[in-house]
Amino acid sequence: MSTSPIEKSAIQSLTLRSAAAIAIAAAAERIGVILPDGAAQELASAFIDLVVTLGLIGVAVGRTRARGPVV
C-alpha cells in the first residue's frame, strides 16, 4: 500500500530533506570544507532525525510535568 503525497508528513518530505542538504552543502563550501558525495544528504537526514527526536523528548517532558504537581 502506497501513501499519497498528502499523507506524507513534513519530516518525510523530500523537499525538506533536499533543502537541508543544500543548506549544509552551501555552508560547508562557504567555510571551505569539501564533503564527499552524499555526505550532505546524510548529514541533513541525521539533523532532521535529531530535531524530531529532541522535539518528541520535549513533548514527553512537557506532558509529564503537566501531569505532576506544580512546584
PyMOL commands that place a pseudoatom at each C-alpha (Angstrom):
pseudoatom trace, name=CA, resn=MET, resi=1, chain=A, elem=C, hetatm=0, pos=[0.000, 0.000, 0.000]
pseudoatom trace, name=CA, resn=SER, resi=2, chain=A, elem=C, hetatm=0, pos=[1.489, 3.333, -1.034]
pseudoatom trace, name=CA, resn=THR, resi=3, chain=A, elem=C, hetatm=0, pos=[0.807, 6.659, 0.596]
pseudoatom trace, name=CA, resn=SER, resi=4, chain=A, elem=C, hetatm=0, pos=[-0.167, 9.731, -1.333]
pseudoatom trace, name=CA, resn=PRO, resi=5, chain=A, elem=C, hetatm=0, pos=[1.941, 12.898, -1.108]
pseudoatom trace, name=CA, resn=ILE, resi=6, chain=A, elem=C, hetatm=0, pos=[-0.799, 14.446, 1.008]
pseudoatom trace, name=CA, resn=GLU, resi=7, chain=A, elem=C, hetatm=0, pos=[-0.462, 11.662, 3.587]
pseudoatom trace, name=CA, resn=LYS, resi=8, chain=A, elem=C, hetatm=0, pos=[3.298, 12.083, 3.960]
pseudoatom trace, name=CA, resn=SER, resi=9, chain=A, elem=C, hetatm=0, pos=[4.473, 14.050, 6.959]
pseudoatom trace, name=CA, resn=ALA, resi=10, chain=A, elem=C, hetatm=0, pos=[6.602, 17.150, 6.524]
pseudoatom trace, name=CA, resn=ILE, resi=11, chain=A, elem=C, hetatm=0, pos=[9.573, 15.357, 8.073]
pseudoatom trace, name=CA, resn=GLN, resi=12, chain=A, elem=C, hetatm=0, pos=[9.488, 12.664, 5.375]
pseudoatom trace, name=CA, resn=SER, resi=13, chain=A, elem=C, hetatm=0, pos=[9.270, 15.281, 2.660]
pseudoatom trace, name=CA, resn=LEU, resi=14, chain=A, elem=C, hetatm=0, pos=[11.998, 15.091, 0.065]
pseudoatom trace, name=CA, resn=THR, resi=15, chain=A, elem=C, hetatm=0, pos=[11.701, 18.850, -0.352]
pseudoatom trace, name=CA, resn=LEU, resi=16, chain=A, elem=C, hetatm=0, pos=[12.587, 19.449, 3.296]
pseudoatom trace, name=CA, resn=ARG, resi=17, chain=A, elem=C, hetatm=0, pos=[15.481, 16.983, 3.177]
pseudoatom trace, name=CA, resn=SER, resi=18, chain=A, elem=C, hetatm=0, pos=[16.732, 18.476, -0.093]
pseudoatom trace, name=CA, resn=ALA, resi=19, chain=A, elem=C, hetatm=0, pos=[16.567, 21.996, 1.310]
pseudoatom trace, name=CA, resn=ALA, resi=20, chain=A, elem=C, hetatm=0, pos=[18.520, 20.905, 4.384]
pseudoatom trace, name=CA, resn=ALA, resi=21, chain=A, elem=C, hetatm=0, pos=[21.108, 19.121, 2.209]
pseudoatom trace, name=CA, resn=ILE, resi=22, chain=A, elem=C, hetatm=0, pos=[21.523, 22.214, 0.034]
pseudoatom trace, name=CA, resn=ALA, resi=23, chain=A, elem=C, hetatm=0, pos=[21.952, 24.410, 3.111]
pseudoatom trace, name=CA, resn=ILE, resi=24, chain=A, elem=C, hetatm=0, pos=[24.568, 22.055, 4.573]
pseudoatom trace, name=CA, resn=ALA, resi=25, chain=A, elem=C, hetatm=0, pos=[26.460, 21.841, 1.272]
pseudoatom trace, name=CA, resn=ALA, resi=26, chain=A, elem=C, hetatm=0, pos=[26.400, 25.636, 0.883]
pseudoatom trace, name=CA, resn=ALA, resi=27, chain=A, elem=C, hetatm=0, pos=[27.627, 26.177, 4.442]
pseudoatom trace, name=CA, resn=ALA, resi=28, chain=A, elem=C, hetatm=0, pos=[30.399, 23.612, 4.002]
pseudoatom trace, name=CA, resn=GLU, resi=29, chain=A, elem=C, hetatm=0, pos=[31.503, 25.241, 0.753]
pseudoatom trace, name=CA, resn=ARG, resi=30, chain=A, elem=C, hetatm=0, pos=[31.471, 28.671, 2.357]
pseudoatom trace, name=CA, resn=ILE, resi=31, chain=A, elem=C, hetatm=0, pos=[33.811, 27.588, 5.178]
pseudoatom trace, name=CA, resn=GLY, resi=32, chain=A, elem=C, hetatm=0, pos=[35.998, 25.640, 2.757]
pseudoatom trace, name=CA, resn=VAL, resi=33, chain=A, elem=C, hetatm=0, pos=[35.101, 22.073, 3.733]
pseudoatom trace, name=CA, resn=ILE, resi=34, chain=A, elem=C, hetatm=0, pos=[34.938, 19.547, 0.910]
pseudoatom trace, name=CA, resn=LEU, resi=35, chain=A, elem=C, hetatm=0, pos=[32.214, 16.984, 1.554]
pseudoatom trace, name=CA, resn=PRO, resi=36, chain=A, elem=C, hetatm=0, pos=[32.296, 13.542, -0.075]
pseudoatom trace, name=CA, resn=ASP, resi=37, chain=A, elem=C, hetatm=0, pos=[29.462, 12.586, -2.426]
pseudoatom trace, name=CA, resn=GLY, resi=38, chain=A, elem=C, hetatm=0, pos=[26.237, 12.015, -0.495]
pseudoatom trace, name=CA, resn=ALA, resi=39, chain=A, elem=C, hetatm=0, pos=[27.573, 13.443, 2.771]
pseudoatom trace, name=CA, resn=ALA, resi=40, chain=A, elem=C, hetatm=0, pos=[25.292, 16.490, 2.703]
pseudoatom trace, name=CA, resn=GLN, resi=41, chain=A, elem=C, hetatm=0, pos=[22.231, 14.242, 2.282]
pseudoatom trace, name=CA, resn=GLU, resi=42, chain=A, elem=C, hetatm=0, pos=[23.326, 12.004, 5.158]
pseudoatom trace, name=CA, resn=LEU, resi=43, chain=A, elem=C, hetatm=0, pos=[24.015, 14.983, 7.403]
pseudoatom trace, name=CA, resn=ALA, resi=44, chain=A, elem=C, hetatm=0, pos=[20.647, 16.519, 6.522]
pseudoatom trace, name=CA, resn=SER, resi=45, chain=A, elem=C, hetatm=0, pos=[18.848, 13.265, 7.303]
pseudoatom trace, name=CA, resn=ALA, resi=46, chain=A, elem=C, hetatm=0, pos=[20.679, 12.907, 10.617]
pseudoatom trace, name=CA, resn=PHE, resi=47, chain=A, elem=C, hetatm=0, pos=[19.943, 16.530, 11.532]
pseudoatom trace, name=CA, resn=ILE, resi=48, chain=A, elem=C, hetatm=0, pos=[16.241, 16.164, 10.782]
pseudoatom trace, name=CA, resn=ASP, resi=49, chain=A, elem=C, hetatm=0, pos=[16.102, 12.927, 12.804]
pseudoatom trace, name=CA, resn=LEU, resi=50, chain=A, elem=C, hetatm=0, pos=[17.841, 14.707, 15.697]
pseudoatom trace, name=CA, resn=VAL, resi=51, chain=A, elem=C, hetatm=0, pos=[15.380, 17.603, 15.631]
pseudoatom trace, name=CA, resn=VAL, resi=52, chain=A, elem=C, hetatm=0, pos=[12.408, 15.223, 15.558]
pseudoatom trace, name=CA, resn=THR, resi=53, chain=A, elem=C, hetatm=0, pos=[13.811, 13.157, 18.436]
pseudoatom trace, name=CA, resn=LEU, resi=54, chain=A, elem=C, hetatm=0, pos=[14.504, 16.236, 20.559]
pseudoatom trace, name=CA, resn=GLY, resi=55, chain=A, elem=C, hetatm=0, pos=[11.011, 17.510, 19.809]
pseudoatom trace, name=CA, resn=LEU, resi=56, chain=A, elem=C, hetatm=0, pos=[9.455, 14.233, 20.926]
pseudoatom trace, name=CA, resn=ILE, resi=57, chain=A, elem=C, hetatm=0, pos=[11.530, 14.290, 24.107]
pseudoatom trace, name=CA, resn=GLY, resi=58, chain=A, elem=C, hetatm=0, pos=[10.361, 17.848, 24.761]
pseudoatom trace, name=CA, resn=VAL, resi=59, chain=A, elem=C, hetatm=0, pos=[6.740, 16.840, 24.297]
pseudoatom trace, name=CA, resn=ALA, resi=60, chain=A, elem=C, hetatm=0, pos=[7.177, 13.877, 26.645]
pseudoatom trace, name=CA, resn=VAL, resi=61, chain=A, elem=C, hetatm=0, pos=[8.799, 16.052, 29.322]
pseudoatom trace, name=CA, resn=GLY, resi=62, chain=A, elem=C, hetatm=0, pos=[6.098, 18.707, 28.951]
pseudoatom trace, name=CA, resn=ARG, resi=63, chain=A, elem=C, hetatm=0, pos=[3.319, 16.158, 29.274]
pseudoatom trace, name=CA, resn=THR, resi=64, chain=A, elem=C, hetatm=0, pos=[4.967, 14.618, 32.337]
pseudoatom trace, name=CA, resn=ARG, resi=65, chain=A, elem=C, hetatm=0, pos=[5.378, 17.998, 34.011]
pseudoatom trace, name=CA, resn=ALA, resi=66, chain=A, elem=C, hetatm=0, pos=[1.783, 18.930, 33.213]
pseudoatom trace, name=CA, resn=ARG, resi=67, chain=A, elem=C, hetatm=0, pos=[0.526, 15.811, 34.972]
pseudoatom trace, name=CA, resn=GLY, resi=68, chain=A, elem=C, hetatm=0, pos=[2.736, 16.260, 38.054]
pseudoatom trace, name=CA, resn=PRO, resi=69, chain=A, elem=C, hetatm=0, pos=[2.360, 18.709, 40.906]
pseudoatom trace, name=CA, resn=VAL, resi=70, chain=A, elem=C, hetatm=0, pos=[3.030, 22.367, 40.203]
pseudoatom trace, name=CA, resn=VAL, resi=71, chain=A, elem=C, hetatm=0, pos=[6.204, 23.365, 42.028]
for i in range(1, 71): cmd.bond("trace and resi %d" % i, "trace and resi %d" % (i + 1))
show_as sticks, trace
zoom trace
